Amino acid sequence: MTSAISTERLFSLSAFEGLRLFRSYQIKQPDLPDDQLIDLIEKIDPDGTTLDLEAGAYLGQLVPADCPDEGHEFYQACVKVVVVQHQPLWSKTMRAGRKRFVSALDLDDQDVFRAAGLMEDPPSPEVVSWWDDVAGHARLIADIVKMEQARAAEVLTLDHERERLEKLGISKAPEWFGLDDNYAGYDVLSYELGEHGLLNRLIEVKSTVASPLRFMITRNEWKQAVKSGSSYVFHVWDMAKEVPELHIRTTEQVSPHIPSDQGKGEWSMALIPLGI
């Protein structure tokens, strides 16, 4: 019954009120299956046909049973479970700040946040805590998405290097250092043919969907790049393309865009344009 329920349906006052009504009848008929209880409510309650009882019943599996069924706390619990469990696309922008985030939503979604008392000004400590908690979940979701994209780019580089090494007649396979050591300063160890044998090729893999194309570099990565010189390269994958596109940049190409330390300040990360 619930597999086809969209996030848009769940994140609505109709679904929240449907949950409230559903639970009020569930207390009286605890042994009745959900679909039969919904049929009963629709037949005997005036609000039964105006609220989204199916979405409300599904929310009932997520919202804690001991949550108050009245007031802002009820709505806040409903909003939280939809954000955490269903990760709406807009949840990634919750880190932008309360008013900036909500103002970018459509009017119906704005109404949900207002009905939940989450836009009160000045906010109570409880509201501040709610935003910090849920934004933390949204931040984690965004971090997971970025990590998945980064790992996908590393796999693309491994595939690319296996093919390149095979064409060069090199029997060794590339090694995925980035998976085992986050402080190595590079992600993939591959090889080149040198005058006197094999040479190491250290590859730092970057993924981006930004426009114009750009990527971030850490101080540790740059220290490794300078130390390794011409054997160090950057693989920058444009993940916005239907088929991800590889751009290769050398240490020499990146060098003019690296910031300088001044006074007692030291740079830790730098944004590098790809069009260099």
N, C-alpha and C positions, 0 to 999 in steps of 0.2 A: 504493500500500500504506500510506503513512504519513499521508495527508490526514485520516483519521478518528481519529488518535491524540490523545487528550485530554491536557491539561496534567496532570491528575490521574494518568494512567497514567505519564507521563514522570517525574513527581516521585515516585518510589517506589524502594525498595530492590530490588524485583523487576526494574525496568527497568535500574537501575544494574548489578546482577549479571548481567542479561541481556546488557548491553553487554560486560562483562568476558568472559563465556563466548563471545559472538559473535566478539569480536576474537581470542580464542585459536584459534578454528577458521579465521578469516579469514586468519590468517598461513599456515596450511597449505593453504588453498584460495583463493588471492588472485583467481583468475579466475572463481570461481563467483558468479553473481548472488545478491543478498541473499535473495530468497525461496527459492531452491533451497538455499542454505546453511542457512537456518532449518529447512527440511524435513529436511535431513541431520542437523542437531544434534538435532532432536526424535526422530529414529529411533535414534541411536546413543549419546546422552548421557543419563544418568539425570536430570540437571537440566534437560534440554531442554524438558520439558513443564510444569515448575513455575515457570520464569522467563518474564518478558515479553520474549521475543526480538525481537518486532516493534518494540516501543518501544526496546529496546536498540540495534537496528540503526539506527533513526532518530537516536538520541543519538550514534551513531558518526559521523554527518555533522557534528556540532556540537562534540563534545569533541575537542581537539587530538590528533592521532595520536601525538605524542611524550609524551603524558601518562602517567605511571607507572600501571600497571594494578593496583597493590597499595597498601594503606595509605590514610590519610586524604586524601592529595593527590588520589587518584583520585575519591573521593566528592565532595570539595570542587569539583573541576572539573565534575562532573556537576550538582551543585546550582547552580553559577554559570551554566552555559549555559541551564538551564531558566528561571532567574530573568530573565536578560538577554534571551534569545530569545523566551520565551513569556509573560513578564510576568504571573504568577499574580496574582489579585486581592489576595492577602495580601501581595504584595511591596511594595505601597505603604506598609505599616506597618512596614517594616524600620527606618525612621528612629527608631522609638520607643525603641530600645535592645535589645540582644541578648536578655536574659532576659524582658523585658516582651513583646517580639515573639513569641518562641518559645512562651511560656506560653499565648498566645492561640490557638495552632494546635491542630488535633486531634492525638490521640496518635500516629497513623501518621506525620504530618508532623514531629512532634517527634522521633520515632525517627530520621528521616533526618538531621536536624541533629546528633543525638548520635552516630550512626554515622560521620558525617563528621569527628568530633572538634572540632566547632565550638562545643561547650558546655563545653569543658574549663575548669577554674577552679583557679588563675588561668590566663588564656589566654596562649599563647605569642605572640611578636611576629608570627609568621606568621598565626596565627588573627586577631589584631587587624587586620592588614593585609587579610585576606580580608573581614572584616566591613565595614571602611571602604570597600573597593573595591566590593563588591556593593551596600552601602547607597547608595553614590554613584550607581550605575546606577538603583537604585530611586527615588532622589530625582529623577534626570533624567526617568524615566518619569512621575512625579507632576507634574513641572513641565510636561512636554509636554501631559499631560491638561488641566492648568489653563489653559495657553495656548490649546489647542483650544477649551475652553469659553468663554474670554474672547473669542476671535475670533468664535465662533458668536453670542455676545451682541451684539457690535458689528454683525454682519451683520443681526441682528434689528432693531437700532435704525435702521440705514440703510433697511431695508424699511419700518419704521414711519414714519420721517420722509418718505420719498418719498410714501407714501400721504397723510400729513397735509398736506404741501405742495401736493399735487395738489388736495386738497379745499379748500384756502385760495386756490387759483388762482395759486399761486406757481410760476413756470416753472423756477426754479433747482433744481438737485439738491443733496442733502446731500453733504458732502465727508468722506472717511475720513482724518482727520488722524492718528489713532492708528496707522495702518499705516505711515506715513512718518516720524513723529517721536514717539519715546517720551517726549520732554521737553516736549511742547506744553502739557501740563496738562489736556488734554481729548482726547476720541477722535473726536467727530463735530462738524462745523460745519454747522448748519442755520440756518433763518431763521424770523422772525416778521413779521407785518404791524404796522408802527408808524404813528403819526399822520402822519409825513412820509416814509414809504417803508419799505423792508425793514430789519429789525433782525437782528443776529446772534444765534443761539441756540447756545451752546457746551454740548456734552453730554459728560459723563464717564460712560462705560458700565461697569457692574459686573455680574458674574454671581455667583450664589450657589446652593448647594444646602443651606446650613446651616439648622438648625432650633433655635431661632427664627431667622427671617431677619435677616441682618446682612451688612455689607460693610465692606471695608477702604478707607481713604482715606490718601493720602500727603500729606506736608507741601506738596510742590510742587503737587499737585492743589488743595489747600485755598487756597494762595496765589493760584492762578489764579481760584478760585471767589470769593474775597473781592474781588480786583481787578475781576472781571467783574460782580459783584453779581447783579441779577435776570436777567441774560441767561445765567447759568450754571445748568444743572440736572443732576441725576443720574438716569440711567436704570438701575434695578436690576432685573435679570431673574432671576426664580425659575426656575432651570433644572431643579429637581426635578419640576416639573409636566410632565405628558405633553405639553401645549402650554405652552411657557414663558410666564410671566405677567409683565407689565411693571408696575413700581412707579416713580413719578416723585417725586423729592424736590427741593426748592429749597434754595438756600444758606441761606436764613433758617431752614428746618426743621432743617438739619443743624447749624447753628452752636452750639446749646446743648450739643452732645455733643463738641465739639472740646476736647481737653485744653489746659492752659496750661503754658508753660515755667516752671520754677522754678529759682532759683539759677543754676547754670551748665548745667543740663540743658535739652535741647530735644527735644521729641517729633518723631518721624519718621513714624510710622504710627499710625492710630487705628482702632479697631473701632466701627462705628456701627450701632446697632440700627435695624431698618427700621420697627418699630412706634413711630414718633415723630410 
